[in-house]
Amino acid sequence: MYLVVITVFAFMELDKGGLVRHTFEYFAYDDGRSVVEDRMLNKTGSEEGDIKAYIEELVMGPVSVDFAPLLTKGTKLHSFMFRDGTVFADFSRDAVFPVQGGRPLFDSFVALNQGIRRNFPSVSDVKIFVNGNEVFFGEFSKIFGGDQKKLPISY
């Protein structure tokens, strides 16, 4: 009887914890093409925690030195919230500076937005802020059109 209880408990913990595969989009330094890295991240036990961990990992940059990070080195995620299908992510002011040798800042934020939507299907909208000010909100509403999952950058 004890063995059955321990086995059930172990499977519950395995489902709650463990690893999950996520994709991260970056841009190549040489020609600016879009590239995707796969990484395994630990589950946090909540969807909000998983999305926050994904964003923090994305901001750290690519594994390969041939790819440019999306945001400038030193950029931090100041605050984060996931409510009613909407992600609210506020970055430090370092995020407004383009990456040396990388793509334009708008492309980086589109890739960040796409990555969140691609890896977390329950996300219907992404609101990105830098130092408390929302960035590219008009452009994002045209590209993503509310609940639509249109991805403008193809692989």
Secondary structure in CASP SS format (residue, H / E / C, confidence):
PFRMAT SS
TARGET T0000
AUTHOR 0000-0000-0000
METHOD secondary structure of the structure
MODEL  1
M C 1.00
Y H 1.00
L H 1.00
V H 1.00
V H 1.00
I H 1.00
T H 1.00
V H 1.00
F H 1.00
A H 1.00
F H 1.00
M H 1.00
E H 1.00
L H 1.00
D H 1.00
K H 1.00
G C 1.00
G C 1.00
L E 1.00
V E 1.00
R E 1.00
H E 1.00
T E 1.00
F E 1.00
E E 1.00
Y E 1.00
F E 1.00
A E 1.00
Y C 1.00
D C 1.00
D C 1.00
G C 1.00
R C 1.00
S E 1.00
V E 1.00
V E 1.00
E E 1.00
D E 1.00
R E 1.00
M E 1.00
L E 1.00
N E 1.00
K C 1.00
T C 1.00
G C 1.00
S C 1.00
E H 1.00
E H 1.00
G H 1.00
D H 1.00
I H 1.00
K H 1.00
A H 1.00
Y H 1.00
I H 1.00
E H 1.00
E H 1.00
L H 1.00
V H 1.00
M H 1.00
G C 1.00
P C 1.00
V C 1.00
S C 1.00
V C 1.00
D C 1.00
F E 1.00
A E 1.00
P C 1.00
L C 1.00
L C 1.00
T C 1.00
K C 1.00
G C 1.00
T C 1.00
K C 1.00
L E 1.00
H E 1.00
S E 1.00
F E 1.00
M E 1.00
F E 1.00
R E 1.00
D C 1.00
G C 1.00
T E 1.00
V E 1.00
F E 1.00
A E 1.00
D E 1.00
F E 1.00
S C 1.00
R H 1.00
D H 1.00
A H 1.00
V H 1.00
F C 1.00
P C 1.00
V C 1.00
Q C 1.00
G C 1.00
G C 1.00
R C 1.00
P C 1.00
L H 1.00
F H 1.00
D H 1.00
S H 1.00
F H 1.00
V H 1.00
A H 1.00
L H 1.00
N H 1.00
Q H 1.00
G H 1.00
I H 1.00
R H 1.00
R H 1.00
N H 1.00
F C 1.00
P C 1.00
S C 1.00
V C 1.00
S C 1.00
D E 1.00
V E 1.00
K E 1.00
I E 1.00
F E 1.00
V E 1.00
N C 1.00
G C 1.00
N E 1.00
E E 1.00
V C 1.00
F C 1.00
F H 1.00
G H 1.00
E H 1.00
F H 1.00
S H 1.00
K H 1.00
I H 1.00
F H 1.00
G C 1.00
G C 1.00
D C 1.00
Q C 1.00
K C 1.00
K C 1.00
L C 1.00
P C 1.00
I C 1.00
S C 1.00
Y C 1.00
END
